[in-house]
Amino acid sequence: MKELLTYVAQNLVEHPEQVTVTQTEYDGQTVLELRVAPEDTGKVIGRQGRIAREIRTLIRSVAQRTGKRVTVEIVD
């Protein structure tokens, strides 16, 4: 899922080389922290958070198929 999130984010931003995803395990849940260039943050979040919501939905649906709980956090 880390690779999927990286792929999606790199295709949304103008500076794909600055996309990093950090994976952390916490209480049986995986947390994926997405970091992008400051000027690309709006492109990953979208208007009223629509793109961020869709990214989270996509990652959750893939995680559900593997039986895992995953959360995506967009970090400034």
ChimeraX attribute file (.defattr): number of C-alpha atoms within 10 A of each C-alpha:
attribute: neighborCount
match mode: 1-to-1
recipient: residues
	/A:1	15
	/A:2	16
	/A:3	9
	/A:4	13
	/A:5	20
	/A:6	17
	/A:7	13
	/A:8	14
	/A:9	23
	/A:10	18
	/A:11	11
	/A:12	13
	/A:13	19
	/A:14	14
	/A:15	15
	/A:16	17
	/A:17	10
	/A:18	13
	/A:19	17
	/A:20	18
	/A:21	20
	/A:22	12
	/A:23	16
	/A:24	12
	/A:25	10
	/A:26	9
	/A:27	5
	/A:28	9
	/A:29	12
	/A:30	17
	/A:31	18
	/A:32	22
	/A:33	18
	/A:34	21
	/A:35	20
	/A:36	24
	/A:37	16
	/A:38	11
	/A:39	10
	/A:40	18
	/A:41	16
	/A:42	16
	/A:43	16
	/A:44	23
	/A:45	16
	/A:46	13
	/A:47	10
	/A:48	9
	/A:49	12
	/A:50	12
	/A:51	16
	/A:52	19
	/A:53	14
	/A:54	13
	/A:55	17
	/A:56	16
	/A:57	14
	/A:58	15
	/A:59	19
	/A:60	18
	/A:61	14
	/A:62	15
	/A:63	16
	/A:64	11
	/A:65	8
	/A:66	9
	/A:67	9
	/A:68	13
	/A:69	15
	/A:70	23
	/A:71	16
	/A:72	21
	/A:73	15
	/A:74	14
	/A:75	12
	/A:76	10
